[in-house]
Amino acid sequence: MTVCACVAIWASATFYSPFSAGLHEDGPVEKVSAALWGLCAVMVIYFSRSRVLGPQWQLWALFVVLCSRELDFDKRFLSEGILQLRLYSGDAPIWEKAVGLMVVLLVLTILLRLLRLNAPGFVSGLRHFRPWAWCGACAVGFVIVAKSIDGIGRKLGEFGLTLDPAVIETAMIYEELLELLAAALIAWSICLLETQLRRARVG
């Protein structure tokens, strides 16, 4: 169903140009992606209530970070983006630099905990061809590709390369759709994992 929805959105954006406006920054598709990341956080909290503040807090925290990133919270409330070196080397207020550093430390902590506590189980799921693990792997791949083509015109411009505006517009469409599909796949992956765990407990 998710794939069909993404194909329908892609076809509409490709063949009906006014619709492509919905795939721009702050467009409805981006809002849906953010809502799905938020839903993933809620699902993890619901399914892991006893461990929500314990060893698995990094999971729901990751989805909260992704939801916030999709809503551009990383640069909406500060003079520079949290990941921009200018925030820390420029004339930004001390409190903005402190907030930026705390967010960066939080993200690094989340990533380290994911690698240490969740990566082994994820790799095991891939080796045993668990559907939830492969859905997660596809989602990670989609996010990587989406972030690679995000602002591709600006990125290549730094190397003296100029892309056709139509190519940049198409890249933007694919970026938003890949992010939407990634969030939907993660939500599906959480459901599949929970189903697997419940069957294991019953069995």
PyMOL CGO cylinders between C-alpha atoms (Angstrom):
from pymol import cmd
from pymol.cgo import CYLINDER

trace = [
    CYLINDER, 0.00, 0.00, 0.00, 2.82, 2.39, 0.91, 0.3, 1, 1, 1, 1, 1, 1,
    CYLINDER, 2.82, 2.39, 0.91, 4.66, 1.62, -2.33, 0.3, 1, 1, 1, 1, 1, 1,
    CYLINDER, 4.66, 1.62, -2.33, 1.48, 2.21, -4.33, 0.3, 1, 1, 1, 1, 1, 1,
    CYLINDER, 1.48, 2.21, -4.33, 0.95, 5.54, -2.57, 0.3, 1, 1, 1, 1, 1, 1,
    CYLINDER, 0.95, 5.54, -2.57, 4.53, 6.63, -3.32, 0.3, 1, 1, 1, 1, 1, 1,
    CYLINDER, 4.53, 6.63, -3.32, 4.19, 5.59, -6.97, 0.3, 1, 1, 1, 1, 1, 1,
    CYLINDER, 4.19, 5.59, -6.97, 0.94, 7.56, -7.22, 0.3, 1, 1, 1, 1, 1, 1,
    CYLINDER, 0.94, 7.56, -7.22, 2.59, 10.64, -5.69, 0.3, 1, 1, 1, 1, 1, 1,
    CYLINDER, 2.59, 10.64, -5.69, 5.60, 10.28, -8.00, 0.3, 1, 1, 1, 1, 1, 1,
    CYLINDER, 5.60, 10.28, -8.00, 3.39, 9.95, -11.09, 0.3, 1, 1, 1, 1, 1, 1,
    CYLINDER, 3.39, 9.95, -11.09, 1.29, 12.96, -10.06, 0.3, 1, 1, 1, 1, 1, 1,
    CYLINDER, 1.29, 12.96, -10.06, 4.37, 15.08, -9.41, 0.3, 1, 1, 1, 1, 1, 1,
    CYLINDER, 4.37, 15.08, -9.41, 5.97, 14.01, -12.68, 0.3, 1, 1, 1, 1, 1, 1,
    CYLINDER, 5.97, 14.01, -12.68, 3.02, 14.42, -14.99, 0.3, 1, 1, 1, 1, 1, 1,
    CYLINDER, 3.02, 14.42, -14.99, 1.07, 17.14, -13.18, 0.3, 1, 1, 1, 1, 1, 1,
    CYLINDER, 1.07, 17.14, -13.18, 3.49, 19.95, -12.39, 0.3, 1, 1, 1, 1, 1, 1,
    CYLINDER, 3.49, 19.95, -12.39, 1.29, 21.90, -9.90, 0.3, 1, 1, 1, 1, 1, 1,
    CYLINDER, 1.29, 21.90, -9.90, 1.28, 18.84, -7.67, 0.3, 1, 1, 1, 1, 1, 1,
    CYLINDER, 1.28, 18.84, -7.67, 5.08, 18.93, -7.38, 0.3, 1, 1, 1, 1, 1, 1,
    CYLINDER, 5.08, 18.93, -7.38, 4.75, 22.00, -5.13, 0.3, 1, 1, 1, 1, 1, 1,
    CYLINDER, 4.75, 22.00, -5.13, 3.62, 19.62, -2.41, 0.3, 1, 1, 1, 1, 1, 1,
    CYLINDER, 3.62, 19.62, -2.41, 7.02, 17.96, -2.51, 0.3, 1, 1, 1, 1, 1, 1,
    CYLINDER, 7.02, 17.96, -2.51, 8.98, 21.10, -1.70, 0.3, 1, 1, 1, 1, 1, 1,
    CYLINDER, 8.98, 21.10, -1.70, 10.44, 21.93, 1.70, 0.3, 1, 1, 1, 1, 1, 1,
    CYLINDER, 10.44, 21.93, 1.70, 7.66, 22.27, 4.31, 0.3, 1, 1, 1, 1, 1, 1,
    CYLINDER, 7.66, 22.27, 4.31, 5.25, 20.64, 1.87, 0.3, 1, 1, 1, 1, 1, 1,
    CYLINDER, 5.25, 20.64, 1.87, 2.51, 18.15, 2.88, 0.3, 1, 1, 1, 1, 1, 1,
    CYLINDER, 2.51, 18.15, 2.88, 4.59, 15.10, 1.92, 0.3, 1, 1, 1, 1, 1, 1,
    CYLINDER, 4.59, 15.10, 1.92, 7.37, 16.22, 4.26, 0.3, 1, 1, 1, 1, 1, 1,
    CYLINDER, 7.37, 16.22, 4.26, 4.80, 16.72, 7.01, 0.3, 1, 1, 1, 1, 1, 1,
    CYLINDER, 4.80, 16.72, 7.01, 3.50, 13.18, 6.49, 0.3, 1, 1, 1, 1, 1, 1,
    CYLINDER, 3.50, 13.18, 6.49, 7.06, 11.85, 6.74, 0.3, 1, 1, 1, 1, 1, 1,
    CYLINDER, 7.06, 11.85, 6.74, 7.52, 13.71, 10.03, 0.3, 1, 1, 1, 1, 1, 1,
    CYLINDER, 7.52, 13.71, 10.03, 4.22, 12.33, 11.32, 0.3, 1, 1, 1, 1, 1, 1,
    CYLINDER, 4.22, 12.33, 11.32, 5.32, 8.80, 10.44, 0.3, 1, 1, 1, 1, 1, 1,
    CYLINDER, 5.32, 8.80, 10.44, 8.61, 9.22, 12.32, 0.3, 1, 1, 1, 1, 1, 1,
    CYLINDER, 8.61, 9.22, 12.32, 6.62, 10.47, 15.29, 0.3, 1, 1, 1, 1, 1, 1,
    CYLINDER, 6.62, 10.47, 15.29, 4.33, 7.46, 14.96, 0.3, 1, 1, 1, 1, 1, 1,
    CYLINDER, 4.33, 7.46, 14.96, 7.39, 5.17, 15.03, 0.3, 1, 1, 1, 1, 1, 1,
    CYLINDER, 7.39, 5.17, 15.03, 8.43, 6.73, 18.35, 0.3, 1, 1, 1, 1, 1, 1,
    CYLINDER, 8.43, 6.73, 18.35, 4.95, 6.23, 19.78, 0.3, 1, 1, 1, 1, 1, 1,
    CYLINDER, 4.95, 6.23, 19.78, 4.90, 2.60, 18.59, 0.3, 1, 1, 1, 1, 1, 1,
    CYLINDER, 4.90, 2.60, 18.59, 8.23, 1.82, 20.24, 0.3, 1, 1, 1, 1, 1, 1,
    CYLINDER, 8.23, 1.82, 20.24, 7.06, 3.41, 23.49, 0.3, 1, 1, 1, 1, 1, 1,
    CYLINDER, 7.06, 3.41, 23.49, 3.79, 1.48, 23.35, 0.3, 1, 1, 1, 1, 1, 1,
    CYLINDER, 3.79, 1.48, 23.35, 5.35, -1.90, 22.56, 0.3, 1, 1, 1, 1, 1, 1,
    CYLINDER, 5.35, -1.90, 22.56, 8.23, -1.48, 25.03, 0.3, 1, 1, 1, 1, 1, 1,
    CYLINDER, 8.23, -1.48, 25.03, 6.58, 0.31, 27.93, 0.3, 1, 1, 1, 1, 1, 1,
    CYLINDER, 6.58, 0.31, 27.93, 8.64, -1.56, 30.54, 0.3, 1, 1, 1, 1, 1, 1,
    CYLINDER, 8.64, -1.56, 30.54, 11.91, -0.63, 28.81, 0.3, 1, 1, 1, 1, 1, 1,
    CYLINDER, 11.91, -0.63, 28.81, 11.05, 2.81, 27.46, 0.3, 1, 1, 1, 1, 1, 1,
    CYLINDER, 11.05, 2.81, 27.46, 13.38, 4.57, 29.90, 0.3, 1, 1, 1, 1, 1, 1,
    CYLINDER, 13.38, 4.57, 29.90, 15.76, 1.61, 30.10, 0.3, 1, 1, 1, 1, 1, 1,
    CYLINDER, 15.76, 1.61, 30.10, 18.06, -0.09, 27.60, 0.3, 1, 1, 1, 1, 1, 1,
    CYLINDER, 18.06, -0.09, 27.60, 15.93, 0.72, 24.56, 0.3, 1, 1, 1, 1, 1, 1,
    CYLINDER, 15.93, 0.72, 24.56, 15.35, 4.45, 24.99, 0.3, 1, 1, 1, 1, 1, 1,
    CYLINDER, 15.35, 4.45, 24.99, 17.65, 5.19, 22.05, 0.3, 1, 1, 1, 1, 1, 1,
    CYLINDER, 17.65, 5.19, 22.05, 15.11, 3.71, 19.63, 0.3, 1, 1, 1, 1, 1, 1,
    CYLINDER, 15.11, 3.71, 19.63, 12.25, 6.09, 20.33, 0.3, 1, 1, 1, 1, 1, 1,
    CYLINDER, 12.25, 6.09, 20.33, 14.74, 8.94, 20.80, 0.3, 1, 1, 1, 1, 1, 1,
    CYLINDER, 14.74, 8.94, 20.80, 16.12, 8.27, 17.31, 0.3, 1, 1, 1, 1, 1, 1,
    CYLINDER, 16.12, 8.27, 17.31, 12.65, 8.57, 15.80, 0.3, 1, 1, 1, 1, 1, 1,
    CYLINDER, 12.65, 8.57, 15.80, 11.98, 11.79, 17.73, 0.3, 1, 1, 1, 1, 1, 1,
    CYLINDER, 11.98, 11.79, 17.73, 15.24, 13.19, 16.31, 0.3, 1, 1, 1, 1, 1, 1,
    CYLINDER, 15.24, 13.19, 16.31, 14.26, 12.13, 12.77, 0.3, 1, 1, 1, 1, 1, 1,
    CYLINDER, 14.26, 12.13, 12.77, 10.82, 13.68, 13.20, 0.3, 1, 1, 1, 1, 1, 1,
    CYLINDER, 10.82, 13.68, 13.20, 12.39, 16.93, 14.43, 0.3, 1, 1, 1, 1, 1, 1,
    CYLINDER, 12.39, 16.93, 14.43, 14.87, 16.90, 11.56, 0.3, 1, 1, 1, 1, 1, 1,
    CYLINDER, 14.87, 16.90, 11.56, 12.06, 16.42, 9.05, 0.3, 1, 1, 1, 1, 1, 1,
    CYLINDER, 12.06, 16.42, 9.05, 10.34, 19.48, 10.54, 0.3, 1, 1, 1, 1, 1, 1,
    CYLINDER, 10.34, 19.48, 10.54, 13.62, 21.42, 10.23, 0.3, 1, 1, 1, 1, 1, 1,
    CYLINDER, 13.62, 21.42, 10.23, 13.85, 21.95, 13.98, 0.3, 1, 1, 1, 1, 1, 1,
    CYLINDER, 13.85, 21.95, 13.98, 17.64, 21.69, 13.65, 0.3, 1, 1, 1, 1, 1, 1,
    CYLINDER, 17.64, 21.69, 13.65, 17.74, 25.13, 12.05, 0.3, 1, 1, 1, 1, 1, 1,
    CYLINDER, 17.74, 25.13, 12.05, 14.34, 26.67, 12.72, 0.3, 1, 1, 1, 1, 1, 1,
    CYLINDER, 14.34, 26.67, 12.72, 15.02, 28.02, 16.22, 0.3, 1, 1, 1, 1, 1, 1,
    CYLINDER, 15.02, 28.02, 16.22, 18.69, 28.99, 15.95, 0.3, 1, 1, 1, 1, 1, 1,
    CYLINDER, 18.69, 28.99, 15.95, 20.56, 31.55, 13.86, 0.3, 1, 1, 1, 1, 1, 1,
    CYLINDER, 20.56, 31.55, 13.86, 22.42, 28.69, 12.11, 0.3, 1, 1, 1, 1, 1, 1,
    CYLINDER, 22.42, 28.69, 12.11, 21.76, 25.00, 11.65, 0.3, 1, 1, 1, 1, 1, 1,
    CYLINDER, 21.76, 25.00, 11.65, 22.92, 22.75, 14.46, 0.3, 1, 1, 1, 1, 1, 1,
    CYLINDER, 22.92, 22.75, 14.46, 25.15, 20.85, 12.05, 0.3, 1, 1, 1, 1, 1, 1,
    CYLINDER, 25.15, 20.85, 12.05, 26.62, 24.03, 10.57, 0.3, 1, 1, 1, 1, 1, 1,
    CYLINDER, 26.62, 24.03, 10.57, 30.16, 24.83, 11.69, 0.3, 1, 1, 1, 1, 1, 1,
    CYLINDER, 30.16, 24.83, 11.69, 29.25, 28.54, 11.53, 0.3, 1, 1, 1, 1, 1, 1,
    CYLINDER, 29.25, 28.54, 11.53, 27.05, 28.09, 14.59, 0.3, 1, 1, 1, 1, 1, 1,
    CYLINDER, 27.05, 28.09, 14.59, 30.06, 27.26, 16.74, 0.3, 1, 1, 1, 1, 1, 1,
    CYLINDER, 30.06, 27.26, 16.74, 32.78, 29.35, 15.08, 0.3, 1, 1, 1, 1, 1, 1,
    CYLINDER, 32.78, 29.35, 15.08, 30.71, 32.46, 14.37, 0.3, 1, 1, 1, 1, 1, 1,
    CYLINDER, 30.71, 32.46, 14.37, 29.06, 35.15, 16.48, 0.3, 1, 1, 1, 1, 1, 1,
    CYLINDER, 29.06, 35.15, 16.48, 26.04, 33.10, 17.57, 0.3, 1, 1, 1, 1, 1, 1,
    CYLINDER, 26.04, 33.10, 17.57, 24.99, 33.54, 21.22, 0.3, 1, 1, 1, 1, 1, 1,
    CYLINDER, 24.99, 33.54, 21.22, 26.58, 31.22, 23.75, 0.3, 1, 1, 1, 1, 1, 1,
    CYLINDER, 26.58, 31.22, 23.75, 23.25, 29.61, 24.59, 0.3, 1, 1, 1, 1, 1, 1,
    CYLINDER, 23.25, 29.61, 24.59, 22.73, 28.64, 20.93, 0.3, 1, 1, 1, 1, 1, 1,
    CYLINDER, 22.73, 28.64, 20.93, 26.16, 27.03, 20.82, 0.3, 1, 1, 1, 1, 1, 1,
    CYLINDER, 26.16, 27.03, 20.82, 25.41, 25.18, 24.06, 0.3, 1, 1, 1, 1, 1, 1,
    CYLINDER, 25.41, 25.18, 24.06, 22.07, 23.92, 22.75, 0.3, 1, 1, 1, 1, 1, 1,
    CYLINDER, 22.07, 23.92, 22.75, 23.70, 22.83, 19.49, 0.3, 1, 1, 1, 1, 1, 1,
    CYLINDER, 23.70, 22.83, 19.49, 26.45, 20.93, 21.30, 0.3, 1, 1, 1, 1, 1, 1,
    CYLINDER, 26.45, 20.93, 21.30, 23.94, 19.19, 23.59, 0.3, 1, 1, 1, 1, 1, 1,
    CYLINDER, 23.94, 19.19, 23.59, 21.88, 18.06, 20.59, 0.3, 1, 1, 1, 1, 1, 1,
    CYLINDER, 21.88, 18.06, 20.59, 25.00, 16.82, 18.79, 0.3, 1, 1, 1, 1, 1, 1,
    CYLINDER, 25.00, 16.82, 18.79, 26.09, 14.90, 21.92, 0.3, 1, 1, 1, 1, 1, 1,
    CYLINDER, 26.09, 14.90, 21.92, 22.61, 13.41, 22.24, 0.3, 1, 1, 1, 1, 1, 1,
    CYLINDER, 22.61, 13.41, 22.24, 22.63, 12.23, 18.61, 0.3, 1, 1, 1, 1, 1, 1,
    CYLINDER, 22.63, 12.23, 18.61, 26.11, 10.73, 19.02, 0.3, 1, 1, 1, 1, 1, 1,
    CYLINDER, 26.11, 10.73, 19.02, 24.96, 8.95, 22.20, 0.3, 1, 1, 1, 1, 1, 1,
    CYLINDER, 24.96, 8.95, 22.20, 21.94, 7.55, 20.37, 0.3, 1, 1, 1, 1, 1, 1,
    CYLINDER, 21.94, 7.55, 20.37, 24.09, 6.30, 17.49, 0.3, 1, 1, 1, 1, 1, 1,
    CYLINDER, 24.09, 6.30, 17.49, 26.64, 4.68, 19.81, 0.3, 1, 1, 1, 1, 1, 1,
    CYLINDER, 26.64, 4.68, 19.81, 23.91, 2.91, 21.78, 0.3, 1, 1, 1, 1, 1, 1,
    CYLINDER, 23.91, 2.91, 21.78, 22.29, 1.70, 18.56, 0.3, 1, 1, 1, 1, 1, 1,
    CYLINDER, 22.29, 1.70, 18.56, 25.61, 0.26, 17.37, 0.3, 1, 1, 1, 1, 1, 1,
    CYLINDER, 25.61, 0.26, 17.37, 26.36, -1.38, 20.72, 0.3, 1, 1, 1, 1, 1, 1,
    CYLINDER, 26.36, -1.38, 20.72, 22.92, -2.63, 21.75, 0.3, 1, 1, 1, 1, 1, 1,
    CYLINDER, 22.92, -2.63, 21.75, 20.81, -2.97, 18.60, 0.3, 1, 1, 1, 1, 1, 1,
    CYLINDER, 20.81, -2.97, 18.60, 23.20, -3.55, 15.69, 0.3, 1, 1, 1, 1, 1, 1,
    CYLINDER, 23.20, -3.55, 15.69, 24.01, -7.19, 16.63, 0.3, 1, 1, 1, 1, 1, 1,
    CYLINDER, 24.01, -7.19, 16.63, 20.33, -8.18, 16.67, 0.3, 1, 1, 1, 1, 1, 1,
    CYLINDER, 20.33, -8.18, 16.67, 19.74, -6.26, 13.45, 0.3, 1, 1, 1, 1, 1, 1,
    CYLINDER, 19.74, -6.26, 13.45, 22.62, -8.05, 11.69, 0.3, 1, 1, 1, 1, 1, 1,
    CYLINDER, 22.62, -8.05, 11.69, 21.34, -11.38, 13.01, 0.3, 1, 1, 1, 1, 1, 1,
    CYLINDER, 21.34, -11.38, 13.01, 17.90, -10.56, 11.61, 0.3, 1, 1, 1, 1, 1, 1,
    CYLINDER, 17.90, -10.56, 11.61, 19.42, -9.85, 8.21, 0.3, 1, 1, 1, 1, 1, 1,
    CYLINDER, 19.42, -9.85, 8.21, 21.33, -13.14, 8.26, 0.3, 1, 1, 1, 1, 1, 1,
    CYLINDER, 21.33, -13.14, 8.26, 18.17, -15.04, 9.12, 0.3, 1, 1, 1, 1, 1, 1,
    CYLINDER, 18.17, -15.04, 9.12, 16.17, -13.14, 6.48, 0.3, 1, 1, 1, 1, 1, 1,
    CYLINDER, 16.17, -13.14, 6.48, 13.75, -11.65, 8.98, 0.3, 1, 1, 1, 1, 1, 1,
    CYLINDER, 13.75, -11.65, 8.98, 11.29, -9.36, 7.15, 0.3, 1, 1, 1, 1, 1, 1,
    CYLINDER, 11.29, -9.36, 7.15, 11.55, -6.63, 9.82, 0.3, 1, 1, 1, 1, 1, 1,
    CYLINDER, 11.55, -6.63, 9.82, 15.33, -6.47, 9.46, 0.3, 1, 1, 1, 1, 1, 1,
    CYLINDER, 15.33, -6.47, 9.46, 15.27, -6.23, 5.68, 0.3, 1, 1, 1, 1, 1, 1,
    CYLINDER, 15.27, -6.23, 5.68, 12.56, -3.56, 5.81, 0.3, 1, 1, 1, 1, 1, 1,
    CYLINDER, 12.56, -3.56, 5.81, 14.82, -1.63, 8.17, 0.3, 1, 1, 1, 1, 1, 1,
    CYLINDER, 14.82, -1.63, 8.17, 17.82, -2.10, 5.89, 0.3, 1, 1, 1, 1, 1, 1,
    CYLINDER, 17.82, -2.10, 5.89, 15.88, -0.83, 2.88, 0.3, 1, 1, 1, 1, 1, 1,
    CYLINDER, 15.88, -0.83, 2.88, 14.71, 2.17, 4.91, 0.3, 1, 1, 1, 1, 1, 1,
    CYLINDER, 14.71, 2.17, 4.91, 18.30, 3.01, 5.92, 0.3, 1, 1, 1, 1, 1, 1,
    CYLINDER, 18.30, 3.01, 5.92, 19.35, 2.77, 2.27, 0.3, 1, 1, 1, 1, 1, 1,
    CYLINDER, 19.35, 2.77, 2.27, 16.53, 5.07, 1.20, 0.3, 1, 1, 1, 1, 1, 1,
    CYLINDER, 16.53, 5.07, 1.20, 17.48, 7.64, 3.86, 0.3, 1, 1, 1, 1, 1, 1,
    CYLINDER, 17.48, 7.64, 3.86, 21.13, 7.58, 2.74, 0.3, 1, 1, 1, 1, 1, 1,
    CYLINDER, 21.13, 7.58, 2.74, 20.17, 8.11, -0.90, 0.3, 1, 1, 1, 1, 1, 1,
    CYLINDER, 20.17, 8.11, -0.90, 17.67, 10.84, 0.02, 0.3, 1, 1, 1, 1, 1, 1,
    CYLINDER, 17.67, 10.84, 0.02, 20.25, 12.74, 2.08, 0.3, 1, 1, 1, 1, 1, 1,
    CYLINDER, 20.25, 12.74, 2.08, 22.79, 12.34, -0.73, 0.3, 1, 1, 1, 1, 1, 1,
    CYLINDER, 22.79, 12.34, -0.73, 20.55, 14.08, -3.26, 0.3, 1, 1, 1, 1, 1, 1,
    CYLINDER, 20.55, 14.08, -3.26, 19.23, 16.66, -0.78, 0.3, 1, 1, 1, 1, 1, 1,
    CYLINDER, 19.23, 16.66, -0.78, 20.36, 20.05, -2.10, 0.3, 1, 1, 1, 1, 1, 1,
    CYLINDER, 20.36, 20.05, -2.10, 22.34, 18.38, -4.86, 0.3, 1, 1, 1, 1, 1, 1,
    CYLINDER, 22.34, 18.38, -4.86, 22.38, 21.58, -6.91, 0.3, 1, 1, 1, 1, 1, 1,
    CYLINDER, 22.38, 21.58, -6.91, 24.03, 23.48, -4.06, 0.3, 1, 1, 1, 1, 1, 1,
    CYLINDER, 24.03, 23.48, -4.06, 26.45, 20.65, -3.29, 0.3, 1, 1, 1, 1, 1, 1,
    CYLINDER, 26.45, 20.65, -3.29, 27.66, 20.30, -6.87, 0.3, 1, 1, 1, 1, 1, 1,
    CYLINDER, 27.66, 20.30, -6.87, 27.74, 24.09, -7.22, 0.3, 1, 1, 1, 1, 1, 1,
    CYLINDER, 27.74, 24.09, -7.22, 30.57, 24.14, -4.68, 0.3, 1, 1, 1, 1, 1, 1,
    CYLINDER, 30.57, 24.14, -4.68, 32.62, 22.17, -7.20, 0.3, 1, 1, 1, 1, 1, 1,
    CYLINDER, 32.62, 22.17, -7.20, 31.75, 24.47, -10.08, 0.3, 1, 1, 1, 1, 1, 1,
    CYLINDER, 31.75, 24.47, -10.08, 29.10, 22.16, -11.54, 0.3, 1, 1, 1, 1, 1, 1,
    CYLINDER, 29.10, 22.16, -11.54, 25.70, 23.50, -12.55, 0.3, 1, 1, 1, 1, 1, 1,
    CYLINDER, 25.70, 23.50, -12.55, 22.68, 21.23, -12.88, 0.3, 1, 1, 1, 1, 1, 1,
    CYLINDER, 22.68, 21.23, -12.88, 19.64, 21.84, -15.00, 0.3, 1, 1, 1, 1, 1, 1,
    CYLINDER, 19.64, 21.84, -15.00, 16.76, 23.19, -12.84, 0.3, 1, 1, 1, 1, 1, 1,
    CYLINDER, 16.76, 23.19, -12.84, 14.57, 20.31, -14.07, 0.3, 1, 1, 1, 1, 1, 1,
    CYLINDER, 14.57, 20.31, -14.07, 17.10, 17.80, -12.72, 0.3, 1, 1, 1, 1, 1, 1,
    CYLINDER, 17.10, 17.80, -12.72, 17.18, 19.57, -9.36, 0.3, 1, 1, 1, 1, 1, 1,
    CYLINDER, 17.18, 19.57, -9.36, 13.37, 19.56, -9.26, 0.3, 1, 1, 1, 1, 1, 1,
    CYLINDER, 13.37, 19.56, -9.26, 13.29, 15.83, -10.05, 0.3, 1, 1, 1, 1, 1, 1,
    CYLINDER, 13.29, 15.83, -10.05, 15.90, 15.13, -7.36, 0.3, 1, 1, 1, 1, 1, 1,
    CYLINDER, 15.90, 15.13, -7.36, 13.74, 16.98, -4.84, 0.3, 1, 1, 1, 1, 1, 1,
    CYLINDER, 13.74, 16.98, -4.84, 10.76, 14.81, -5.74, 0.3, 1, 1, 1, 1, 1, 1,
    CYLINDER, 10.76, 14.81, -5.74, 12.75, 11.61, -5.29, 0.3, 1, 1, 1, 1, 1, 1,
    CYLINDER, 12.75, 11.61, -5.29, 14.24, 12.88, -2.03, 0.3, 1, 1, 1, 1, 1, 1,
    CYLINDER, 14.24, 12.88, -2.03, 10.84, 13.52, -0.44, 0.3, 1, 1, 1, 1, 1, 1,
    CYLINDER, 10.84, 13.52, -0.44, 9.40, 10.24, -1.70, 0.3, 1, 1, 1, 1, 1, 1,
    CYLINDER, 9.40, 10.24, -1.70, 12.37, 8.21, -0.47, 0.3, 1, 1, 1, 1, 1, 1,
    CYLINDER, 12.37, 8.21, -0.47, 12.10, 9.81, 2.96, 0.3, 1, 1, 1, 1, 1, 1,
    CYLINDER, 12.10, 9.81, 2.96, 8.37, 9.10, 3.05, 0.3, 1, 1, 1, 1, 1, 1,
    CYLINDER, 8.37, 9.10, 3.05, 8.91, 5.48, 2.02, 0.3, 1, 1, 1, 1, 1, 1,
    CYLINDER, 8.91, 5.48, 2.02, 11.72, 5.06, 4.57, 0.3, 1, 1, 1, 1, 1, 1,
    CYLINDER, 11.72, 5.06, 4.57, 9.52, 6.26, 7.44, 0.3, 1, 1, 1, 1, 1, 1,
    CYLINDER, 9.52, 6.26, 7.44, 6.67, 3.98, 6.34, 0.3, 1, 1, 1, 1, 1, 1,
    CYLINDER, 6.67, 3.98, 6.34, 9.02, 0.98, 6.07, 0.3, 1, 1, 1, 1, 1, 1,
    CYLINDER, 9.02, 0.98, 6.07, 10.35, 1.57, 9.58, 0.3, 1, 1, 1, 1, 1, 1,
    CYLINDER, 10.35, 1.57, 9.58, 6.79, 1.71, 10.96, 0.3, 1, 1, 1, 1, 1, 1,
    CYLINDER, 6.79, 1.71, 10.96, 6.06, -1.55, 9.16, 0.3, 1, 1, 1, 1, 1, 1,
    CYLINDER, 6.06, -1.55, 9.16, 9.32, -3.04, 10.44, 0.3, 1, 1, 1, 1, 1, 1,
    CYLINDER, 9.32, -3.04, 10.44, 8.35, -2.23, 14.04, 0.3, 1, 1, 1, 1, 1, 1,
    CYLINDER, 8.35, -2.23, 14.04, 5.02, -4.03, 13.56, 0.3, 1, 1, 1, 1, 1, 1,
    CYLINDER, 5.02, -4.03, 13.56, 6.75, -7.07, 12.03, 0.3, 1, 1, 1, 1, 1, 1,
    CYLINDER, 6.75, -7.07, 12.03, 9.28, -7.24, 14.87, 0.3, 1, 1, 1, 1, 1, 1,
    CYLINDER, 9.28, -7.24, 14.87, 6.58, -6.97, 17.51, 0.3, 1, 1, 1, 1, 1, 1,
    CYLINDER, 6.58, -6.97, 17.51, 4.65, -9.77, 15.80, 0.3, 1, 1, 1, 1, 1, 1,
    CYLINDER, 4.65, -9.77, 15.80, 7.75, -11.95, 15.78, 0.3, 1, 1, 1, 1, 1, 1,
    CYLINDER, 7.75, -11.95, 15.78, 8.40, -11.30, 19.48, 0.3, 1, 1, 1, 1, 1, 1,
    CYLINDER, 8.40, -11.30, 19.48, 4.79, -12.06, 20.45, 0.3, 1, 1, 1, 1, 1, 1,
    CYLINDER, 4.79, -12.06, 20.45, 4.85, -15.33, 18.53, 0.3, 1, 1, 1, 1, 1, 1,
    CYLINDER, 4.85, -15.33, 18.53, 8.11, -16.26, 20.28, 0.3, 1, 1, 1, 1, 1, 1,
    CYLINDER, 8.11, -16.26, 20.28, 6.56, -15.52, 23.69, 0.3, 1, 1, 1, 1, 1, 1,
    CYLINDER, 6.56, -15.52, 23.69, 3.44, -17.56, 22.90, 0.3, 1, 1, 1, 1, 1, 1,
    CYLINDER, 3.44, -17.56, 22.90, 5.49, -20.41, 21.43, 0.3, 1, 1, 1, 1, 1, 1,
]
cmd.load_cgo(trace, "trace")
